[in-house]
Amino acid sequence: METTTPGSGGPAEPVIRVRGLARTFRTKTGDVQAVSGIDFEVRPGEIIGLLGPNGAGKTTTLRMISTLLAPTAGEATVVGANLRTEARTVRSRIGYVPQGGSTNELELVADELMLQARLFGLSKDEARRSTAELAKALEFDGLEGRKCGQLSGGQRRRVDIALGLVHHPTLVYLDEPTTGLDPQSRANLWDHIRRLRDEGTTIVLTTHYLEEADALCDRILVMDHGAIVAEGTPDELKRRISGDVISLEIASDSAELALRIADEVLDVRQRLTTGNENGHAGKSLVHLTVEHGDAAVVPLLQALGARGITPGSLTVKRPSLDDVFLTLTGRSLREGDRS
């Protein structure tokens, strides 16, 4: 649904507009292009996910559009301010929660949050009220009098997130926000992120969790090797793959034969062989996209067995975001996370 500017009847201006944004790092072995001239827009009130494996360029992109890292090339407008010439204005209008956290382990939780709120111009009463609200919402109330260094990893992560939200920014960047959280805390944070969106906050997050992107994001930008390789809602991306995906664990030296056999007995729409994610030596995973996976299993196994091939395992599933990434790039997103 298109967002409109109140009173104008026309489309609202994007909260973020990026054109040709790029970043190259100099290393001892030569230049490395971390982000290669990407274009995208973020509309008011959206949750946008940057999805991709380590090294895809997600965090570099986030650091550029939050003014923490200067682009090598390209332009961007963030909350109405020019990224290059109005960096201070950009910083005053955003919240940023980095991967590595931002708390000082020697400071009290309450003091950290109060200082952050005051630096962004909140009065003492506003800062206390915001701190109390976030402590309750993110489930660390009662811990405000502790030093940050005394908190567990999950508690400290929730305080990190509160630091990015305490001044009620229009736009929030969350870099791997739920890393280190237990399932209950992760679900609680998902609810809080949705509430922020419902109240009009725009959110850009990076994540390695496919289920997180699927559950939270209005749109997803899939990144690989510094480029945006796909964009759309989770459902739009998954609709790019028509049919079911059959995955079989096959001895690596039989994988090519298995693909030929599959082509002989099935109408295979997509075929791909990848390394075994479970680390079984000498094994590969063969992925076959067919229209009706359940109906295809019996004739496939019969044909493989007739040629002396017995899969170590077999699964049939509907397309997922990982399957989208697999189809687009030839490798598994989960596999990329471990590299």
C-alpha positions, 0 to 999 in steps of 0.5 A: 500500500502506498503511503501518502503525505498528510494533506497532500494526497500524494505519495510520501517522500521516502525516508531513505533514498539511496542512489549508486551507494558504494564502498571500497576498502583498501587492503594489503592485497588490493581494493575490496568492494564491499558495496557496489553501487546499490539503489533502494528506497525506504518508505515511511512506516516500513520494516525493511530487512537486509538479508544475506550472508557474512560479507554480503555488505549488509553492515557496511550499507547500514554504517554508510546510511547512518553516517558512521562510514563515508561512501566511496561513491553515490548519494543518499537522503536520510529523513530529509537530510543529505547524507554527505553534507548534513551528516549531523542532521541525519544523526539527530533523527535516527537511532542505531543499534550496532552488532557489537553493542554500545554500553559502557560496562562500568556505567549503571544501566539507568545512567547510560540510558539517561545520558543517551536521552539527554544527548538527544535533547530530552528533558530529565523527566522525558528521559526518565519516562522513556527509560522506564517505558523501555525497561518494561517493554524490553524486560530489563526493568529492575536492572537499571541500578546494575552496572552494564558489565554485570548483565548477562549477554541477553540483558545487555543486548536489550539495553543496547536496543533501548539505547537506540530507541530512548530518544524516540527516533523517526528512523531506527537501524537494527544490526542483527538485533536479536543475536544472543537473545533466547527464544522468548526474548527474541519473540518479545523484541519482535513484538516491540519492533512491530509496535514501533512500526505500527506507531509510525517508526521506520525500521531497517534491520539486518538479520541472519535469521530467515524466520526473523526476516519472514516474520517481521519485514514488509520488504526484503533486500537480498544482498550478495557480494555487495549488490542487491540481487533481489527485492520484494515482500517475503511472499513475492520473493518466495513466489519466484520459485514455483513448486516444491523443493526436494533435497537429497543427501547423495554421495558427492561422486554420484551427484551428477548421475542423480541429477540426470536420473531426476531429469529422466523421471521428473519435470525438474524446474530447477536443479542445484548441487551444494556442499553438505550443510551438516558436514558429512564427508564425501556427501553433497546435497542435491536440490530439485524444484518440482511442481508436486514434491510429495508425488515426485518422491516415489518415482525418484527414489525408485529410479535412483535405487535402480541405479544403485543410489540410496540417499542418506536423507530426503526432505520435501518443503515449500519454498523458503527465503533460503531457497530464494537465495539458493536459486539467485546465487547458487549457494545457501544463505545458512551455508554462507553464514558459517563461512 
